Amino acid sequence: MAKVCIVCSKEVAGGHKVEDDSVIRAIRKIKRQFGVARNNELYVCEGCMEEYKKKRGKYERDLVIHAVLAAIVLIMMVVLPIFTSGFSLTAIVLGVLLAAIIMAFSLFSHWPKIADGGPAKSDGVASGKKPDAKKHIGKRKRK
């Protein structure tokens, strides 16, 4: 598999590995079904890090805005009918549907986050991450 920068689309030897989140897995699944998957490992090269941070920050800001708008629509669609005409199941279902559509709009500007562990070495091994010692506290070795 080739290591490709998600910002400049060039092959890289090292850099920061991108986390495979649910959006990327869904895109890969769709691409496999259509037979166009390249199965590249996604990275952010050091030269594109500043641009990546800007795009990721914009995505996170847009996600918060979409969540607030979806919450407002949902509250309005549930609460307002109660005060005006009584309980309305149609309004609740429509409110949930509209909130889901508003949240789906944030996927158009999706930028995945970088996996923990810092930059990857050129041999593909993450550097600088030590195993967590707290996981082994209290476990006994049975004889």
VENHUPE-V486308 format. One record per residue. N is the residue number from 1. RES is the residue in one small letter. SS is DSSP state (a for helix, b for strand, c for the rest). Layout:
n=N res=RES ss=SS
n=N res=RES ss=SS
//
This chain:
n=1 res=m ss=c
n=2 res=a ss=c
n=3 res=k ss=b
n=4 res=v ss=b
n=5 res=c ss=b
n=6 res=i ss=c
n=7 res=v ss=c
n=8 res=c ss=c
n=9 res=s ss=c
n=10 res=k ss=c
n=11 res=e ss=b
n=12 res=v ss=c
n=13 res=a ss=c
n=14 res=g ss=c
n=15 res=g ss=b
n=16 res=h ss=b
n=17 res=k ss=b
n=18 res=v ss=b
n=19 res=e ss=c
n=20 res=d ss=c
n=21 res=d ss=c
n=22 res=s ss=a
n=23 res=v ss=a
n=24 res=i ss=a
n=25 res=r ss=a
n=26 res=a ss=a
n=27 res=i ss=a
n=28 res=r ss=a
n=29 res=k ss=a
n=30 res=i ss=a
n=31 res=k ss=a
n=32 res=r ss=a
n=33 res=q ss=a
n=34 res=f ss=a
n=35 res=g ss=c
n=36 res=v ss=c
n=37 res=a ss=c
n=38 res=r ss=c
n=39 res=n ss=c
n=40 res=n ss=c
n=41 res=e ss=b
n=42 res=l ss=b
n=43 res=y ss=b
n=44 res=v ss=b
n=45 res=c ss=c
n=46 res=e ss=a
n=47 res=g ss=a
n=48 res=c ss=a
n=49 res=m ss=a
n=50 res=e ss=a
n=51 res=e ss=a
n=52 res=y ss=a
n=53 res=k ss=a
n=54 res=k ss=a
n=55 res=k ss=a
n=56 res=r ss=a
n=57 res=g ss=a
n=58 res=k ss=a
n=59 res=y ss=a
n=60 res=e ss=a
n=61 res=r ss=a
n=62 res=d ss=a
n=63 res=l ss=a
n=64 res=v ss=a
n=65 res=i ss=a
n=66 res=h ss=a
n=67 res=a ss=a
n=68 res=v ss=a
n=69 res=l ss=a
n=70 res=a ss=a
n=71 res=a ss=a
n=72 res=i ss=a
n=73 res=v ss=a
n=74 res=l ss=a
n=75 res=i ss=a
n=76 res=m ss=a
n=77 res=m ss=a
n=78 res=v ss=a
n=79 res=v ss=a
n=80 res=l ss=a
n=81 res=p ss=a
n=82 res=i ss=a
n=83 res=f ss=a
n=84 res=t ss=a
n=85 res=s ss=c
n=86 res=g ss=c
n=87 res=f ss=c
n=88 res=s ss=c
n=89 res=l ss=a
n=90 res=t ss=a
n=91 res=a ss=a
n=92 res=i ss=a
n=93 res=v ss=a
n=94 res=l ss=a
n=95 res=g ss=a
n=96 res=v ss=a
n=97 res=l ss=a
n=98 res=l ss=a
n=99 res=a ss=a
n=100 res=a ss=a
n=101 res=i ss=a
n=102 res=i ss=a
n=103 res=m ss=a
n=104 res=a ss=a
n=105 res=f ss=a
n=106 res=s ss=a
n=107 res=l ss=a
n=108 res=f ss=a
n=109 res=s ss=a
n=110 res=h ss=c
n=111 res=w ss=c
n=112 res=p ss=c
n=113 res=k ss=c
n=114 res=i ss=b
n=115 res=a ss=b
n=116 res=d ss=b
n=117 res=g ss=b
n=118 res=g ss=b
n=119 res=p ss=b
n=120 res=a ss=b
n=121 res=k ss=c
n=122 res=s ss=c
n=123 res=d ss=c
n=124 res=g ss=c
n=125 res=v ss=c
n=126 res=a ss=b
n=127 res=s ss=c
n=128 res=g ss=c
n=129 res=k ss=c
n=130 res=k ss=c
n=131 res=p ss=c
n=132 res=d ss=c
n=133 res=a ss=a
n=134 res=k ss=a
n=135 res=k ss=a
n=136 res=h ss=a
n=137 res=i ss=c
n=138 res=g ss=c
n=139 res=k ss=c
n=140 res=r ss=c
n=141 res=k ss=c
n=142 res=r ss=c
n=143 res=k ss=c
//
